[in-house]
């Protein structure tokens, strides 16, 4: 007889197949074909939240109101006299 593990029928939470009658599981009443032949690998959820240590402190949650504003940059004014600005007259003059 093959050993069976967790049930794979939808969201069944049965962890081990126990033979009852007519090849049905004693826990979930699903057939033995629904139970896996391989054991589940440990999930991250199981490993992440098991700790023998007690919490150092109780978390405190605060409610903070955040205000969203639209940033509008300001453009500096152009100089009034054209003598200060030197424009390039031709592309060929530019240094390479």
BELBELGI-V433539 format. One record per backbone hydrogen bond with DSSP energy under -0.5 kcal/mol. NH is the residue of the N-H (numbers start at 1). CO is the residue of the C=O. Records with the same first field share a line. If there is no record, write none. Layout:
NH=CO ; CO
This chain:
5=36
7=14
8=34
10=8
12=9
17=4
20=24
24=21
25=30
26=18
29=25
32=23
34=31
35=32
36=6
47=43
48=44
49=45
50=47
51=49
61=59
64=62
66=64
71=69
72=70
73=71
84=81
87=85
93=90
94=91
